[in-house]
């Protein structure tokens, strides 16, 4: 196992633990507690619903909305929706997207009701959201784990 630990102001912060199994992880955490016995030890780890507090550990931004939505459409072929998307930083992302039958296409001439009328930040939050968001919006979401982001 391998652990990344930073100590400062009486706190030992374990930024990440890489281990082959739970026994190895437990062994290195025990060693950290022994090495930093006079300090409070905080471990940033994987989020487990109902057991731990969620700590944001990185940032995300979708830079190619069409490709992202094409992948989602291909993985979820039963997904059907129309999305108007606005992106002030990458204007190439600002379109109306129609997702149906495993495909995503740009249809800026669409004049009907949109299921989503959002900006790129909201889309990023939806896609990289949590299970609650996924269920409420009936839209695929996953919570990525970013290890040592900008550490």
N, C-alpha and C positions, 0 to 999 in steps of 0.2 A: 504494500500500500504506500501511497504518497500523499502528503498533506501540505497545503500552503497555509502558513500561519504568520500573522503579523501581530506583534505585541506593541501596545501603546497605552500610556496612562492607566496601567493596572488591568488592562483587558487583553486577553489573547484571542484574536479574531481568526478563526479557521475559515479561510476563504473558499477552499475546496478540498475535497478528499477523493482521491482516485484509488479504488480498491477492487481486487478480483472477486471478493465476496463479502458478506456481512461480517464474518469472523475477522477478516483482515481489516475491515473498516473499524470494527470495535477495538481491535488491538492498537491501531494507530491513534485512535481517539483516547484510549487509556494512557498511552505513552505521552500524548500532548498534555493530558491532565497531570501526569507526573512531572513533566518538564516545567509546566507553568502552574505548579501547585499553589503559589501565592497570588495567583491572578484569577479573575473571573474569565471563564472560557465561553465564547459564543461561536456556534457553528452555523455557517450559512450552508444550507443543504437543499435537497430536493423538497418541493412542496407536497405535503400529503394532506388532502382535505380533511378538516376536522381535528387535525393533530398539531399543526404548526401554523405560525403566523406567516403570511406571504410577504416576502421582501423582494421588491423590484430589483433586478440585477442587470438590467441592460435596456437598450432601446431598439426599436424596430421601425422600419418604414418600407412600404411597398414601393419599389421604383419602376416596376413594369406591371401595371395593373392587368393588362390584357393577358399576359403570360400567366400571371398568378390565377386569374379567373378561369383561363383555359384548363389549367391543371385541376382546379377544384371541380370544374364541369366534367372533366374526363373521369375523375375518381368517383363522382356522385352523379351518374347519368340521369337519375330521376329528379335532380334539382331543376326547378323551373322558376325563373324570376327575371325581372327587368330592373336594372340598377343605373341610376344617373350618378356619375361620379365626378367630383370637382377636385382638381389638384393645382394649387396656385404656384407650386415650385416646379413640377414637371407637367407642363400643359398637355403633353402627349397622352397623359392618363385621363384627361377630362373628356369623357364620352358617355353615351348611353350604351350599356352592355346588356345584351339579351342572352341568358343562359337557358338552354333547353337541349334535351336529347344528347347529353354528353358534350355539347359544344358551347362555345362562347363567341359571340360575334358583336362587333360594334354596329350600332344602328342609331346614328345621330338624327335620323329623320323620324324616329318613333315619337308619336304624339299621345300615346295612351298613358294610363296610370302606371307609375313606377312603384315597385315594391320597396326599393330603397332609394332615397335621394340624399346622398351623404358626401362628405369629403374624404380624402385619402387617409387622414388620421383616424377617422371613425372606422373606415374599412379595415385598417391595420389593427385597431383595437378589437374589432369583431373577429377577424381571422385568428389573431393570436390571443384571443380572450380565454374564457374558461368554460367549463361545462354548463354553467348556469346561462351564460350568454348564448351558447349554442342551442340550448333547449328553448329559451325565450324567443329567439329570432328564427329558429329552425334553419340555421345556417352552419355549415361545417366550421369548427374551431378547434384549435389545438394550443396548448400552453407549452411553448418551447422552454428549454432550460439552457441558459447561456452561461458557460463556465468561464470564469476569470475575465469577463468582459471589461476591458479598459483597466484592469487591475495592475 
